[in-house]
Structure formats: C-alpha cells, structure tokens
Amino acid sequence: MVNVSETSLADDKKARLKHLIKRLPNLPGVYKMLGKNGDILYVGKAKSLKSRVNSYFAKTIDHPKTRALVARIHDIETIITRSETEALLLEQNLIKEYRPPYNVLLRDDKSYLYVFISADKPYPRLAYGRGKGNHQKGRFFGPFPSAHAAKETLVLMQKMFQMRQCTNTFFRQRKRPCLEYQIKRCRAPCVGLVSPEEYAEDVNNTIRFLKGDSSDIHSALIEKMEGAAEELDFEKAVFYRDQLSMLREVQARQAVYTVQGEADVIAIASQAGMTCVNVLTVRGGRVLGGKNYFPDVDSSESLADNLSAFITSFYFQVTDDLPSEMILSHKLPDQTAISEALATHFDSKVVIKTNVREHRSEWLDLAKLNTNNALKTKLGDYLELHSRFGALKDVLSDVTDRTIDRIECFDISHTMGEATIGSCVVFDQGGSRRRDYRQYAIHDIQGGDDYAAMKQVLTRRYKKQPLPDLLLIDGGKGQLGIAKEVLSELGLLNDTLLISVAKGEGRKAGLEVLHFIDHEPLDLPMDSKALHLLMHIRDEAHRFAITAHRKKRDKRRSSSVLEVIPGLGEKRRRDLLNHFGGLQQLLGASQQELAGVQGIGPVLAKTVYKVLHE
C-alpha cells in the first residue's frame, strides 16, 4: 500500500524540479545532480544547460542507469561558463574531486608506468614507477601500458648500458660490488669502478635509446670498439662489442617500428550492451603496448559520443601524459572543444586525427583488432556473471521479491587485534566496481573485537551512503545480528536484503550457509552458480581487507619490532638488516632464507618469521 505522504513528497519534488528546469538558461555550463542528503550524484557539461538537463526527464529514457539517477535526484545546481571548453574543464575538475557515483569513471585508474633516470649526481639511477609525480626528480620515459613492458625495457637497458638500479641508501652503504656487477648489469659506481665521465656517457646513451635515437649510438659504439682494439685494450673492446650485439638484436626485433613520433591510438567497439576501448601507446616510433578499458557508458549512445566521454575521463582522471598526436577510430562530435581543453590542462598542443595512412593506419588497425578481441573475451565473462545473478535471483525468490543488482560486502581483518581494517567491496551485474571499494581504519575498540569493528564500519558507511540491494556480511549469526542492530538504529532495516555467509562444516569452501533475519538458513549445493557468486564477492572482500591490513601493519612496524624478539641481540639484528638490505626486504624473506643468515639458525628463524608475519 502506497503511503499518502510519500506520494505527496514525490509530487512536490517533481513539481519543484520542473519549475527549476524552466528557469535554466540556454547557455553552456556544468550541472550537478544532488541526492537527498546533498551528495553529488552526477556532474555533466552542456552547450545548453536548459536542453541538456531537461532531456533527463523525458519519458522515452530507457537506460536503467539514467532512470535510477533521475529517481534519486532531489536538487540540481548549475554553473554557467563562457564556452563549452570551459565547461569541459570544470566538469572534469569536479568529477576528479567528488567522484560522483553515476559518472563515467574508469574502473582501473592506476597511473601508467614510466622508466625514469634520477637527477642524482654523479651517478644517476635507472628505475621505473607509476606516475610522473610520485618519484624523485629526474627524466621520465613512457608511459608503458604494462608492468611487463617497463620491466623488460629496464632489463634491456641494464644489459646494454649497465646503469645502476639500486636505491640511494643501498648505493651509499656498499663497500664492495654486488651481484649485478658480477653478471655484468652494473659497472659498480658505488665503489668507484667506473669514472663519472664514463658513467655519464652510459647515461646519455640510455637517454638517446629511450628517445628512439639508436643509430648514432651504433656508430659511436663501433668507433669506441675499434679505438680500444687499436690501443690493445681488448677487455674494453669486448665490452663495446657486446653492447653492439645487444643493440643490433633490439633493432632487429623492433624493425617494424622504425618511424619517429609519439601517439596514443584509441579505438572503441560495442557489442551486446558492452563497450570496450583500447589505448595503444606509441613512443619514439615504437609501440610500447596497449591497455583495454570497459567504461560504464550508455550503449544506446553513438560510439563517437561514448569515445568522447572516455577520452575526457582518461586524460583528466587517469594519465598525466599527453602525446603530440591522438589517433582515433571515430571522429568526436566535440573534437575542437576537447582539443582546446586538453591543451589548456596539459599546457601542450595535441593533434587529433581520424583519417590516417601508412604506419599510423597500421597502428589504428592494431588497436581495433585488440579492442574486438578483448570485447569478445569479456563478453564470455559478462554472460557468465549475468547467469550467476539470475541464479541468485531464483535462489532468493522465496526470501524477497527485491531486484538484486548492487551488492556490497564487508569483512574485518587484523593480526591478534593489531591494525584492524574493515573493507567494503561493491559488485553489480557489470562486475566489480573497484572505484566504489572502501577501506575503514578501526579506532577505539578492544583489539580483536570483530563485532565492535563491524558495527563501527557499517555505522560509518550507511550514515552517509545509500544502501545496496543486497548487503552481504562475512560471518555467522553473530555478525548478522550486529548488522541488523546497526540498520535498525539508522532506521534502514527494511531498505535492503541482509545476508551473512558463514563457513560450513570444517570451514571448507563450497559448504557455506546463508543466514537471514526472517528466513530459515539456506545450504546451497557446491555447484550452485548463486553460491559461486556470493563466494567470489566474499573472497574479494577478504582479499581487499587483508591487503589493506598488511600495508597498515607493515607501516607501523619498524626496526624496533626486532628488539622484542627473544634471543635476537643487537649484533644479530644488525646482521639481519645488513644481510637483506633493510626491514622491507627482511619482511619479504622466507623462513629458510632467515635461517641461512650467519648466527640465526632454524629455531630463531622460526621465531623471527612468526613475529614479523603473524
């Protein structure tokens, strides 16, 4: 039965929004859709604010995501700009700051990997890392779409030019050459076995090679090899000969990419309601690899419109690198505005091309091929996920008639009460929503009290966030009772389906039991697709919590942890740290490796390992 007051409130909201839209100007700008509590649900840009905002309330809208957004809108705020370009820049700034739940945000928003040469004098370091702004000062080369591509390049540079990769702390502490020198991947500048002038030459050669200029290096190495042979310095001649050999091998392997230039090649494809975008990275005329994205876009829109939405999200939210060229599979409807906005944001001009020939056409064909293959593979997983959601709906048909789309799952992780972390993972019928994952540091509870930790996490979460269709708790009846208590206190108990998933007999996977508030427990068969879905979500929450907990725990620990270990005196502590090069390396050592340190032995190694990892 519909509550009269609720109907009245809905009519009042509808009339208020309709009046607000009528007063909007036909000017470019940004609009913010606000929820009941004033939280920002969606941020968008428009050439005409009045036309664009009004389109959300048309009766012909079929996309469920848009309908869900409109149902939650309680207010709309607008900001007028002087141009569409200004609106685009402002829109992306607001999205990056507030991360609205209904905007197109990329699920995998890690920064790309870069190879960098540090500014240390007189012996710079060669290394790699994510993002340009997260490391020491130096020169950056890339981006590399995959860790494998970056590491492969790094190993190649080591073999050819033998620059150091060790940290500055390790470099300063060396008294003799390390293993890298023995296997001819470093010239041991730490102990002065190479002069600053010779090392600077290796650095320059590395920079030139990474920039794609290898022909001059080839000629210079031949000249040096011949000069060393004439002076009867055969050891040095052999060194240059080996470098030449490796350089020829690399040039032969990459002969197909002998052209110059840098570009991001972006192709988009759509099938069965799923959209895939491939970003192929070309630097120094060489294809460094590609990466696939599956943005949550409206499949009823044109591919060109969806590509435009992806590009603005990608360059304003994910990458910090803008190439001189952008080669696209589709011409953008707002191409001029995007080009101007990117130029303003990066302070660098980019040329956007769609009609290309020769090698650029080959790059675009390669991006299209990868897009279609990735889409085909993903669709298999997508259909399986839909099948699992369908099976879950069938299993829960006797429990609820609620539509199950969004599922949130919670888990608690700690070690003997230390560094307690609560995790929340989010899934829908498109898979894991990683950008919606959250971690909660637990405070002011007794160590090891999982019930108190769960109560704190749920209270903090749902005081501010709307409830999902299904709230999943990792635990038995006790944790279910805590969740019920929290939702009752917040007045939200009837707004979601609450389930706890408990380990069955022997705590074996596949024997889980589902507990409900007002229904008998369900013991699903091991081959149930519904059970597989819930287990997958539960395990993901556990993994996310464990990862966060270990980071927090390891951050807390310092060398003082070693001081409380019985039988580990000052000398042995120093020997351990010197042997492994620091506490972080010590934490990564196995029990057998600890036992191999002089003066430790298997018994003490077991104690040390237990203290550090439990």
Secondary structure as UniProt FT lines:
FT   HELIX           4..22
FT   STRAND          29..34
FT   TURN            36..37
FT   STRAND          40..46
FT   HELIX           49..55
FT   TURN            56..57
FT   TURN            59..60
FT   HELIX           64..72
FT   STRAND          75..80
FT   HELIX           84..98
FT   TURN            101..102
FT   STRAND          113..118
FT   STRAND          126..130
FT   STRAND          138..144
FT   HELIX           147..161
FT   HELIX           168..173
FT   HELIX           179..182
FT   TURN            183..184
FT   HELIX           189..191
FT   HELIX           196..210
FT   TURN            211..212
FT   HELIX           215..230
FT   TURN            231..232
FT   HELIX           234..253
FT   HELIX           255..257
FT   STRAND          263..271
FT   TURN            272..273
FT   STRAND          274..283
FT   TURN            284..285
FT   STRAND          286..293
FT   TURN            299..300
FT   HELIX           303..313
FT   HELIX           314..318
FT   STRAND          325..328
FT   TURN            333..334
FT   HELIX           335..346
FT   STRAND          351..353
FT   HELIX           358..395
FT   TURN            396..399
FT   STRAND          407..415
FT   TURN            416..417
FT   STRAND          418..428
FT   TURN            429..430
FT   STRAND          431..432
FT   HELIX           434..436
FT   STRAND          438..441
FT   TURN            447..448
FT   HELIX           450..462
FT   TURN            463..464
FT   STRAND          470..474
FT   HELIX           477..490
FT   HELIX           493..495
FT   STRAND          497..502
FT   HELIX           505..507
FT   TURN            509..510
FT   STRAND          513..515
FT   STRAND          522..523
FT   TURN            526..527
FT   HELIX           529..556
FT   HELIX           560..563
FT   TURN            566..567
FT   HELIX           570..580
FT   HELIX           583..587
FT   HELIX           591..595
FT   TURN            598..600
FT   HELIX           601..613
//
